[in-house]
Amino acid sequence: IGVRSVQTSEQIASLLESDGIRPRLLNARRPNEEASIIAAAGKVGSVTVATGMAGRGTDILLDQEARAAGGLHVIVAELHDSARADRQLRGRAGRQGEPGSWVVLASLEDRVLERHLPRRMRNLIARSVSEPVPGPLANALLRFARSRAEREARARRSRLVRTDSRKNEAVAFAGALD
């Protein structure tokens, strides 16, 4: 289960524990345990709640029983501003020819949708839909919100580069550094 923050990973773990499920947390708070958590993640019945930075660049090896059961299933439980980050998370499933699957579980209360879907659009969807939003509409809403989030992030980075350039010009001096 992939989330954005350490706090959310701990909240989800607590909810799972209250239902009798014992998840392992991969959230950068226990760096010494990461290898054993990742090693256990490929076993049938293992539930891992992970933040985006945890376990990066590591393949989860499946045991035979997990492979026979369909492989690793990834749940994107909290959207990232960047579609790339969610694609990387989904890409954990089905790596190197292994079986796997993924699903995105998003609500209108998700931070990305809350910040980047217009309020009127969120209210209209909330009033008119009592069941999960159908795939094509959900994908369109996610793409719309994500494009706004990414555009905002690009503008922020551009402003930061301009600010840095101005600061560098302001403090520029002649002479060699010793």
C-alpha positions, 0 to 999 in steps of 0.5 A: 500500500503506497502513501505520501507521508509517514503519518499516513502510513502509520494511520493506515497501519493502525486501521489494518491492525484494528482489523487483525491485519499485521502490516509492516511499515516501510516509511524511513523510520526504521532504516535498519529493518528495510531489507527484512521488510522488503524480503517479506513483502514478496510472501503470500499474505504479507502487507506492507505500507510504504511511503514513496522514498522507502525501499526505492530501487529495490525489487520485491522478490516473490516466492512461489506461492505468491507468484501462483496467487497472482504476484504482488498487488499494489494499492495506491492509497494516496495520490502524488502531485506527480503522475510519475511518482504514482507510475513508479509505485504501480510499477512495483507490481509485475516487475521483470516479468513477474505477475502483479496488479495494481489499483488506485483508491482515491476519494474526493478528499484526497489532497491532490483532488481537493487542491486541484479539482475545482470545488464545483466539480467536486461538489457535483460529483459528490452529489451525483455519484453514490457508487465508485466513479466509473473508470473512464470518468475517474481517469479523466478527473485524475488527469485533470487534477494531476495536470493542474498540480504539475503545472503549479509545480513547474511554475513554482520551480520556474519562480525558484530558478528566477529567484536564485538567479536574482540572488546570485546576481545580487551577491556576485563579486569580483575576485578569486575565492581562497 
